Amino acid sequence: MQSITISNVITPLFMGLGAIASTTSLTLLPSPVYASCASPLDDGGFEQQTVASIVRPWIREGRSGIDINKGLSFSGKNNAWIRHNQGWNGIRQPVKLRAGSTYTLTARVRTSGNLTDGYFGFRNSQQKSVAQTQFGAMPKYRELKVSFLPQETGTYYVFTGLWALNQDTWAQVDEVRITGGSCADT
């Protein structure tokens, strides 16, 4: 690697009685260039959510919402909650993924002690699960992780949800992240 020197000499400038002369030299040294790739996932910490109901880029499924400034989150001020006494309830977000790139989805989740049927992962554009993990009761925040290698480029969904089996069941979700992929992802 080479350095580049730029010199600029300002010739004397006559101003009445005197003259001013200046020489300026700037040396540019090579520096590493790092790729800056944006995650295909937005607002994984739920900090952009300003109301108690789920808003874009997240989508609610059944009963879910946002704990705003309640100190219940893993980090930051907010988290998402999922809670009901029956049926499927969850949250999801569409993401664009590229074929041939491996993606790892992580989140911090804690749940009620009676949860037996929670799911976290990726779905295809028809909402069919393509990579997921099942989880149960977790009284303290725990990291969940799922990896996925899409065979087709397109829209997928990341999701977290639970089946409530006729009793009050809940989960709190925070710090959802996608790593991997390539700089061509959006």
Beta strands, then each sheet from edge to edge (+ up, - down):
strand 1: 4-15
strand 2: 18-28
strand 3: 59-61
strand 4: 64-67
strand 5: 79-97
strand 6: 103-111
strand 7: 118-123
strand 8: 129-135
strand 9: 142-148
strand 10: 154-180
sheet 1: 1+ 2-
sheet 2: 3+ 5- 4+
sheet 3: 3+ 5- 10+ 6- 9+
sheet 4: 3+ 5- 10+ 7- 8+
end
